[in-house]
C-alpha cells in the first residue's frame, strides 16, 4: 500500500512539474504582427489569443482608435472572459510617415538653341500623407552659352522626408 502511495505521489508530482494538469487561470496574449504602419497604408490587425488551460476562449475588441490617415499612436484593446474571469490586453499601433514624396518631371522642351528662351516645365510632386509638399528648385540655364545644365528639384513633405529629381537642359548651337 505504501508503495502504491509513493508511486501515486511521484506521478502526481511529475504531472505538476510538466504542466499536464491544466491551469484554471485565463490568459490572453497578442498575436505577432506589425505595430507600425505608414500613413495611409494598409494595416491588418494580428489580433490576440486567449486560453484557459488548453481551451481556447473567444477574444473581442473593446476599443479600436486606429486612424491610418493621421500620424500618431493608437490602441486596440482586446478582452476575453470565462466564467468569472475577465482579462484584457492592449496593442499599441504607431502611424508614421517615412515615405518620401514622389517627383515626376513634367514634359517640356529641354533642348534649345543658344539665344532662345527656356521655360521650366516643373515637376509634379505627390506624397502618401496628402499633406503640404515644398518643392525647392536649384540650378540655372544660361541660354547664351552652349552646354548641359542641371535643374534639381527637391521635394520635402511635412514629416521631413525628401526626394530629388534632376532635369537636364541642353543649350546647343544650330547651323
LINBELMO-V278711 format. One line per field, one symbol per residue. burial: # if it has 9 or more other ideal C-beta (glycine too) atoms within 8 Angstrom, else .. A space follows every 10 residues. Layout:
burial = ???
This chain:
burial = .......... ...###.... .....###.# ..#...###. ..#.###### ##....#.#. #....#.#.. ...####### ##..#.#### #.#####.## #.###..#.# .#.#...#.. #.#.#.###. ..#.#.#... #.#.....## #######.#. #####.#### ##...
